[in-house]
Each structure stands twice: as structure tokens, then as C-alpha cells.
Amino acid sequence: MRRILVSLVLAVVGVPLLAINYGNAAVTGGSYSLSRYDFAHEVNAISTNAAMACYVTNLWGVTFTSGAGTNTIDETTITAWANLRLEGLAEITYAEDHFGLLYTSDILSNAATNLEARMSAAASAHGADCASLATPLNALASLPTAVAASLLQAEAASELMASKLPSRIAETDVSLRAFYQGHLGEYQNICASIALVRPSDVGAFSADRAAGLSVAALAAKYSRDPSAASGGAYGCFNPSSNARDLLRGLALNTFGTPQTVTVQGQPYSLYVAATSRKQLSFEAVSTQVLTDVRNVNSGSIEAAKQGIYQRVGVDVNPLLGRFGSGQQGVGIYAPAAPATTNVPNEGIGLDAASALHF
């Protein structure tokens, strides 16, 4: 394994990024750009490499889906990958200009090691058996040298940028497990009961609650929800449930402070109580832990990304979509009106077999 790492780093050292060529660029971030031709070859190299595609899907959420036409790639895939590459080029420019980043063998070796760990952790967290296809390093080493170089250089720049951000949590198995241990209360299966109480009954409900009436008895007596027939039992919920925020911090077997809700146009007080809690193992909730860590990181990362884009300047070929701000932050968004092909280019599209049509 060490030999593969050394070979990969030696192959990458000294491989330059492409200089700006605006007329033929797919994406440009600061001082560097990726040509349309090379962008197509890069997508082709990954989409036809099952192991690398597996790792990319689980680490970055880019699924290399075939398009509607023969040998085409879905436009969502193209847009997602273009966003990642734009971010990488912009970070590379910023890291070089502001922090003097140089791609020494040690820097690239650390980048490869960290990228390997993140690839493994992401695959494990999603239950994907990418390793049965190839180890992360073997998958990287199987890519064309220019593609591997670009990914490692972007990783090195990203690591340097991340070190400047406050409170960023690494997506490694060790860090994910530490986050889980520090937030055990978030990773429980919670069974809950509710009481949907009319405003006119709230006073009597509160008096009976203070007198020690049980959750089941209160729900059966006062709740206007069908669950009253079963003592208010409303079901059990795991950490990925939409009810997660509502159940957070509830005391066991006691109704807490109600929320005012409207049902069929009428106001009610909704009381919720946790009736049982079961701690879930890290293995059972690893995907949710990874999602939570990414949510924690996303706030500071998104703000930093916007600042970097503004400082270095970016440019996006309109064939890939529109650059702007939306629900997913600043980045490239697919055209609002889809063309007849997945990646519009005079009705041809991105050919995943030859990668020459884009």
C-alpha cells in the first residue's frame, strides 16, 4: 500500500494545472481553468471506473448516472461535478496566492493519505462496499495522471483552507465516532405519546398533570387525536425522522411545554412526551452522523466559499448551467429550462464513450 502511495505522489508531483483559456474553459476558478475537453475526459474517466465512481458518490454525493441519450451523462451529474471542480480550482488559487501553498511530495502524500481516509469513511458510513472493487489509493492510481493530480492538489488546498476555518470536523472514522460519543442523546430511537388538547381543556389538563396523572391517562382523557384510544401512543422515531427536533430533549414519561397547532382550522395545544429511549450504536446511525457533521461544517464552509469565489473570481461555461446563489448555496445550477439533451451542446451532449462531443 505504501508503494502505491509513493508511486501516486511521484506521478502527481510537477503535473501543472491548466492555465486559463477562457474560450475553451468549462469552469475557471481564479488562476486556473479546466477545458471543456478535459472536463469531459475527467467525467468519462470516473464514470467508467466503477471503484472511483463508488467512492466519489459516497464522499461527494455525485452519482454518475447515464443520460437519456446513448453514451451520455445526466445533467445533474455534470452540474454536481462541475461545482466540485470549480470549488477546487478556486481553493487552489486562493491557497497558493494567500498562503503560499506548494505541492511538495510531503504535502501531496498527506493529501493522499487524508483523501484515502475520507473515501473509506464515507463509503463505510453509507454501507457501500467500494473496497471490494478497489482500495481508495488503487482507485485514485487507476485514474489518468492529470485527473489524479487535480484531485490531490484540490485536496491539499482544501485541507489548508479547512485548517483556517473554526470548528471544522474531519470526516474520518475517528472524528465521526467522537462526534457520536459527544452527542449520544441525538442518536436514540424514541417512542412518543401525544395529547392534542382543546384550549378550553388546557386548565383541567394542567391540573391533572400536576396531580400526577400518567401520560396515557391524560391522553385518553383529554386528547382529540385518534391516538387517545391507545393512551396517546404515536409511534417510535429514529434520528433521521422529521420529528427529531420535536423530540429533542423531552423528559421521559411526562408531558412538557405544549406547542400551539392548527387542526382543521381550529387551535389546539399539542403535548408530546417520550415514553422510551433506546441508544443506537454508531454503526446503526453512521450515515446520520456523517450528515450531521456535514451540516455542522456547512455553515462556516459555505461562508468561506462565497468569500473565496469573490476574491479569486470564477467563470462558468453556460453549457454547464448558471452560476449564482440558491437553496444549496453559491454554485452552478442546471438551466431552468432543460434542453433536449442532458448536457446541451447543439443537440449532441456529453459522450461518455469518447468524451469528445462536449
N, C-alpha and C positions, 0 to 999 in steps of 0.2 A: 504493500500500500504506500509506503514511504517513497518507493521508486516511482510510482505513478505520480505522486505529488511533485517530486523534483522534476520529472520529465515535463509535466504540465506547466510548471512555473518557468522552466528554462525555455519552453516553446513560446511562452507568452512574453517574456522579458524582451523589450525592444520593439514589440509589434506596435506601430503607431495607430492612433485613431485617425479616421479620415478627416482631412481639412474641409472647411466649408466649401460647398459647391451648391449655392442656393438654387440654381436652375434645375438640378437633378436630385435635390435632397428630399428625403421622406420626412425626417424630423431634424431640427437643428436646436442644440442647446448650448448657447454661448459660443465657444471657440470651435466646437466640433459638430459634425453632422453625420448622418447615416444616409447614404444614397438610396434611391428607390430600388435600384438593382440589388444592392447589398441587403437592404431590408427584406426584400423578397427571398433572397437566398438564406437569410438568417431564419426566417419563419419556416422555410422549407426544411432547413437542417434540423430544426427542433420537431416539427410536425411529423417528420419521417423517422425520428429517433424515439422509439416507444419509451425507453427508460428516462430520457431527458424530458420528454413531454409529461411523463408521470410526475417527476419532481417539480417541474415548472407549474403544473396545475395545482399541486398541493402547497407549494411555497408562495406563489404569487397569484393564484386563482385564475390563471389564464388557461382556459380549456381549448385545445387546438381541434376545433370542430370543423368538419367539412362543410363547404358551402353547397348551394343548390345546384351549381353548375359542375361539370366534370373537372376534376383536379383543382377545385377552388377551396379557399378557406373562408369560413364565416366572418362577416364584417365585425362582429362583436369581438372575435379573437384578434383580428387585426388592430382594432382600436385599443384593446387592452394591452397588447404587446407594444404598440406604439407609445402608449402612455408610460410604460415601464422604461422603454429605451430613451424617451425624452427626459424623463426624470434622471436617469443615469448619466446622460451626456451633460445635463445642466449641473449635476452634482460634481462631476469630474472637472468641469470648467471652474466651478466655484472653489473646490478643494485645491486645485492647482494654483489659482490666482491669489487666493486669500490665505491659504495655509501651506503653500509650497509643497504640495504632495508630489513625491517622486515614486515611480514604480520600480523599486529595488526588488531583488529576489526575496528579501525578508518580508517586505510589505505584501508582495503577491502571495507568498507562502502562507502568511497569516490570513489573508483574504480567502485563499482556497480552503484552509482549514475551517474557518468560520462559516464559509458558504456550505461546505460539506456538512457541518453540524446542523445548520439551519435546514438544509434539504432533508436530512434524516429525521429531524424533529418534526417538521411539517408533515412528512409522509406518515410518520408514526401517529401523530395527533389525529390525522384523518383516516387512519386504518388502512392506508394504501401500501401495498406490498411492492413498492418501486424497487427495493433492493433485490427482489427475485429476478429483475431484469438486468440490473447493473448497480454497482455501488455508486454513490454520488460522484466520486472522483473519476471512476471509469466512464460515467455518463458524460461528464464535462470533457474528459480527454478524448472522447469519441467525436466531439464536435469539430468542425473546421477550426483551425487555429485562430483565425480572426474573430470568430464568434466567441470562443473561449476567452480570448484576450479581452474582448469588450466586456464580457460578464465579470471577469475578475477585476478589471480596472474599475468598473462601476461599483463592485462590492467593496473594494479598497476605499474608494471615495465616500461611499455610503457609511462605512464604518467610521471614517474620520469625521464626517458630518454628524453622525449619531453621537459620537463622543462629546460633541459640543452642545447637545440637547440635554435639558434636565430630565431626570427620572425616566429615561427610556429603558424598557425591559427587553432583554435579548430573547429571541425566540428559540432558545435552546432547551433541551430536555431538563437540564438542571434549573434554569431560570423559571420555566413553566411550572415545575414541581414546587419551587419555592413560592411562587405566586399562589399556587393552590393551597399550600400549607398556611399562608398568611391570610387566606380568605375562605377558610373551611365552611363558614356559615353560608357562603354563596353556592355551595355545591352539595346540596341536600335534596332529597326527594321529600316534599312537604305535602301532607294531606290537610285539607282545609274544610271548614264549615262556614256557612254564611247565614246571615239573617237580614232579610230585606224588610225594613220596618217603616210603617207609615208615620208621618210626622206626629199625628195625634197619639200614637202609641209609644213614642220615644221616652216620655216621662216614666210610664209604668215599666217599660223595658229596663231603663236605667235603675229603677228601684229594685226590681227583681234581680238584676245582675249584682247590685251591691249587697243584696241579701244572700247571695251565694248560689243562685240557680245555675245549673250547668249549661254549657254551650248547647247541648242537644235539647234540653228543656226550654231554653229561651227561644231557640229557633222554632221548635214545634209550637210554641205558644204564640209567638209574635210575627214570624216571618211570613211574607206574602209570596215567597218564591216556592215553586213546586218541591224544592229540596227539603222543605219543612217536614214533609211526610217521613223523611229519613233523618230527622234531627239536624237538618241543615248540611249534612254531608255533601260536599260538592265535587269531590274527586282529589286525586293526587297529582302533583306537578313537579317536573324535573327542572333543572336550571335553565334549559333552553325555552321554557314555556313563556308565553306572553304575559303570564300572571306573575312573573318573577318579581317585578317591582312592587306589586301589591302585597306579596307575601313576605318581602324582606323585613326582618326584624320583629316579626309578630311573636307575641308571647304565646306560650303553649296553653291550650285549653281555656282561653279567656278572650272575650271579645274586646278589641281595643277601640280606639277612636274611629268613629264612622266617617264614611265619605258620602257626600250628597250625590245621588244619581237620579236620572230621569228614566222612568219606565212607562212606556205607552203614554207619554205626555204628563205623567204625574211624578212629583218629587218623592224620593224615599231616602232613608238613611241606610247605608249598606255597612253592616258589621261583618268583619272577617276574623276568624280565629284559626290558628294552626292546631291541629289535633294530633299530629305525629310528625316526627322528623327522622329521616334515615340518612346518615352520612354516606355519600357516594365516593368510591375510590377514584384516584386520579385517572386510572385507566378508563373508567366509565365516563368521565367528563372531560377528557383531554382536549377534544375538539372545542368544547365550550370555553375551556381555559385559554386556548390559543386565541379564540375570538375576543375574549375579554381583554387579554394582553394587547391585542392589536387595537382595540378600542381605546385603551388607556394611552397607548403610544400615538394614536392617530391625531389627537389634538395638537400636540407640540410639533409633530412631523408635518402636518398639513400647513400650519402657520409658517414653519421654516421653508417648506417647499414653495409656498407663494412668494416669500421673500427672495429666495434664490432665483426663481423664474424672473422676477422683476429686475434683479441685479445683473444677471448674465444675458437676458434676452433669449427668446425662443421663437421658433418658426415651425409651422406645421403645413405640410403639403395638403391642400384641400381635398385631395383624393382620399386621405385618411380620415377626414372629419373636420370638426370645428374645434378650435381651442378657445376655452372660456371657463366660466365658473358655473357649477351646477350642484346638484344634491350630493355628488360624490367628490366635491371639492374642485380645485382648479386642475384642468387637464384637457384631454382630447375627447370629444363626444362625437358619436356617429352622426351622420347627417340626419336631419329631422325627417326628410322625405327620402326613403330608401330608393336606390336605383334598381334597375332590373338585374344587376349583378351584385355579388357580395362586396367586392371592392371596385367601385366604379372606375373604369379606365376605358372609355369609348366602347363599352359593352363587352370588354374582354375579361377583366377580373384578374385576380392573383392566381397564377398557375402553380400549384404545389409540386407538380412533377418537374417542370423545367425552371420555374421561378423566373421566367424571362418576360412575362406578359405585363407585369406591373410597371 
